[in-house]
């Protein structure tokens, strides 16, 4: 019984799960941030072309 209480395999699995969840959250945040910046860059490029050549984006 005492050996069963001192095992920490369940705790380490929970810790790995939390670590993976944290890394996944960082990846999602980075993709959201980069995607937002890229959308602004594409819009700026489109507007620059529009002012030079006319037309629509």
PyMOL commands that set and color helices and strands:
alter all, ss='L'
color gray80, all
select helices_A, chain A and resi 2-6+9-53
alter helices_A, ss='H'
color red, helices_A
deselect
rebuild
show_as cartoon
